[in-house]
Amino acid sequence: MSENITTTRTMTAWRQSRYGGPEIVSAERVDVPAPGDHDVLLRVRATSLNAADHHLLRGEPLLLRLGLGLRRPRNATRGIDVAATVVAVGARVTQFARGDEVMGELPGGGALAEFAVSPAARLVARPAGLDAVTAAALPLAGGTAWQALEAGAVADGQRVLVIGASGGVGTYTVQLAVLRGAEVWALTGARSEQLVAELGARRTFDYRVTDVDALPAATFDAVLDIAGTAPLRTLKALLRPGGTLVVVAGDGGRMLGPLGRMLRAVFVSIGGAGRRIRPLAAVAKPEVTRELASLAAAGRLRAVIERTFTLSEAREALAHIDAGRTVGKVVVDVDPFADQGRTGRRSTPEF
Ligand SMILES: NC(=O)c1ccc[n+]([C@@H]2O[C@H](COP(=O)([O-])OP(=O)(O)OC[C@H]3O[C@@H](n4cnc5c(N)ncnc54)[C@H](OP(=O)(O)O)[C@@H]3O)[C@@H](O)[C@H]2O)c1
């Protein structure tokens, strides 16, 4: 246990006691969690919400509940991405100390709250010059984009198609592909075409007007499917021999969700002139978060933030994500006064 906690305190946390839509969450007073030996206690500065939070909130696909909890998720508080200040460290934590600014992905969530606990190994230092709101927008979506580009072996001089370029994962995928030297074509909603071009896409298409099968066949070294609606065989036909389709998303109904499409991808990938299909299951990679943070701090990677909410507006923030129409990211600025040396109306625990 931590040596630093001397007082039991309570905090505000947004919690769910069952699966459902954003209306089921409520702000509750609960105990500040205690860090274990390998954990740190964080004062949350900001969290960004992801499609994963929507899945955990609703318990969908239903198959997920076998692992997450049949009636409610084990962790009642959403918010995986976090930027935070370390306020206490577990007995075996050596890499962080009180006062360090950190960022990363909390296993299962917990950041829609004033305090959260995380294994120290899941976190990296937040670089100077990277504000907390931007830092919170990076880890999960940026990490997924990074892993998708790795899976697609995207490299300098290649032509890449990004389908679903305007969301959290999509906006990072376009930028990181361009940073790798690829020429990016993007399918996106009409309202986001200009944004996606500004992020570096050479050509953009409105997905409601241009079907994927209207794009030139055998043209792309990699197709990164972040929308999950087009037939896999159609997407495969867009690849040059030796090219790779990376399946990031899928629309497979309430029971299986993306898993059905991911399984189909394995079968469709058999045969086909060396054209590969790779289903992606991204995982938290602190070393990737560190790279993303340093690119963002250097001004080379932009976090597109559609809207920032306060902690008291967490339900609205979840509803925004739940609607699936986000352009870039949605961030909850949990402690907007921290940079001014104040903590708003929040009580300050003594450690
Ligand atoms: N495999 C993994 O490990 C992994 C990890 C993270 C996320 N994901 C999945 O990746 C997907 C994207 O996540 P996200 O957080 O980036 O979602 P998001 O931010 O909610 O994406 C929403 C955006 O996608 C656009 N869009 C919707 N349907 C589209 C289509 N058919 N074609 C092109 N664009 C479309 C929307 O544009 P309009 O509003 O203009 O229509 C909106 O801007 C989700 O399905 C998520 O579950 C998978």
Ligand as a Chemical Component Dictionary entry (heavy atoms), coordinates in Angstrom:
data_LIG
# 
_chem_comp.id                   LIG 
_chem_comp.type                 NON-POLYMER 
_chem_comp.pdbx_formal_charge   0 
_chem_comp.three_letter_code    LIG 
# 
loop_
_chem_comp_atom.comp_id 
_chem_comp_atom.atom_id 
_chem_comp_atom.alt_atom_id 
_chem_comp_atom.type_symbol 
_chem_comp_atom.charge 
_chem_comp_atom.model_Cartn_x 
_chem_comp_atom.model_Cartn_y 
_chem_comp_atom.model_Cartn_z 
_chem_comp_atom.pdbx_ordinal 
LIG N1  N1  N 0  -9.676  -2.445 -33.308 1  
LIG C1  C1  C 0  -9.352  -1.685 -32.278 2  
LIG O1  O1  O 0  -8.464  -2.032 -31.480 3  
LIG C2  C2  C 0  -10.037 -0.365 -32.095 4  
LIG C3  C3  C 0  -9.518  0.599  -31.205 5  
LIG C4  C4  C 0  -10.165 1.835  -31.110 6  
LIG C5  C5  C 0  -11.302 2.078  -31.871 7  
LIG N2  N2  N 1  -11.797 1.094  -32.668 8  
LIG C6  C6  C 0  -12.998 1.315  -33.489 9  
LIG O2  O2  O 0  -12.677 2.279  -34.476 10 
LIG C7  C7  C 0  -13.848 2.991  -34.837 11 
LIG C8  C8  C 0  -13.568 4.479  -34.811 12 
LIG O3  O3  O 0  -13.322 4.892  -33.497 13 
LIG P1  P1  P 0  -13.287 6.450  -33.176 14 
LIG O4  O4  O 0  -13.108 6.598  -31.710 15 
LIG O5  O5  O -1 -12.339 7.132  -34.092 16 
LIG O6  O6  O 0  -14.805 6.790  -33.563 17 
LIG P2  P2  P 0  -15.487 8.139  -33.750 18 
LIG O7  O7  O 0  -14.543 9.227  -33.345 19 
LIG O8  O8  O 0  -16.791 8.041  -33.052 20 
LIG O9  O9  O 0  -15.758 8.216  -35.346 21 
LIG C9  C9  C 0  -16.820 8.974  -35.762 22 
LIG C10 C10 C 0  -16.481 9.566  -37.116 23 
LIG O10 O10 O 0  -16.546 8.549  -38.117 24 
LIG C11 C11 C 0  -17.167 9.082  -39.283 25 
LIG N3  N3  N 0  -17.860 7.999  -39.996 26 
LIG C12 C12 C 0  -18.911 7.288  -39.555 27 
LIG N4  N4  N 0  -19.262 6.363  -40.475 28 
LIG C13 C13 C 0  -18.407 6.491  -41.515 29 
LIG C14 C14 C 0  -18.251 5.833  -42.769 30 
LIG N5  N5  N 0  -19.065 4.827  -43.152 31 
LIG N6  N6  N 0  -17.256 6.230  -43.581 32 
LIG C15 C15 C 0  -16.417 7.238  -43.228 33 
LIG N7  N7  N 0  -16.521 7.913  -42.053 34 
LIG C16 C16 C 0  -17.506 7.543  -41.209 35 
LIG C17 C17 C 0  -18.136 10.109 -38.743 36 
LIG O11 O11 O 0  -18.337 11.096 -39.742 37 
LIG P3  P3  P 0  -19.799 11.768 -39.941 38 
LIG O12 O12 O 0  -20.291 12.120 -38.561 39 
LIG O13 O13 O 0  -19.523 12.953 -40.791 40 
LIG O14 O14 O 0  -20.648 10.726 -40.584 41 
LIG C18 C18 C 0  -17.442 10.650 -37.495 42 
LIG O15 O15 O 0  -16.699 11.846 -37.751 43 
LIG C19 C19 C 0  -14.950 2.542  -33.859 44 
LIG O16 O16 O 0  -15.763 1.586  -34.505 45 
LIG C20 C20 C 0  -14.176 1.890  -32.723 46 
LIG O17 O17 O 0  -14.925 0.912  -32.050 47 
LIG C21 C21 C 0  -11.187 -0.104 -32.810 48 
# 
loop_
_chem_comp_bond.comp_id 
_chem_comp_bond.atom_id_1 
_chem_comp_bond.atom_id_2 
_chem_comp_bond.value_order 
_chem_comp_bond.pdbx_ordinal 
LIG N1  C1  SING 1  
LIG C1  O1  DOUB 2  
LIG C1  C2  SING 3  
LIG C2  C3  SING 4  
LIG C2  C21 DOUB 5  
LIG C3  C4  DOUB 6  
LIG C4  C5  SING 7  
LIG C5  N2  DOUB 8  
LIG N2  C6  SING 9  
LIG N2  C21 SING 10 
LIG C6  O2  SING 11 
LIG C6  C20 SING 12 
LIG O2  C7  SING 13 
LIG C7  C8  SING 14 
LIG C7  C19 SING 15 
LIG C8  O3  SING 16 
LIG O3  P1  SING 17 
LIG P1  O4  DOUB 18 
LIG P1  O5  SING 19 
LIG P1  O6  SING 20 
LIG O6  P2  SING 21 
LIG P2  O7  DOUB 22 
LIG P2  O8  SING 23 
LIG P2  O9  SING 24 
LIG O9  C9  SING 25 
LIG C9  C10 SING 26 
LIG C10 O10 SING 27 
LIG C10 C18 SING 28 
LIG O10 C11 SING 29 
LIG C11 N3  SING 30 
LIG C11 C17 SING 31 
LIG N3  C12 SING 32 
LIG N3  C16 SING 33 
LIG C12 N4  DOUB 34 
LIG N4  C13 SING 35 
LIG C13 C14 SING 36 
LIG C13 C16 DOUB 37 
LIG C14 N5  SING 38 
LIG C14 N6  DOUB 39 
LIG N6  C15 SING 40 
LIG C15 N7  DOUB 41 
LIG N7  C16 SING 42 
LIG C17 O11 SING 43 
LIG C17 C18 SING 44 
LIG O11 P3  SING 45 
LIG P3  O12 DOUB 46 
LIG P3  O13 SING 47 
LIG P3  O14 SING 48 
LIG C18 O15 SING 49 
LIG C19 O16 SING 50 
LIG C19 C20 SING 51 
LIG C20 O17 SING 52 
# 
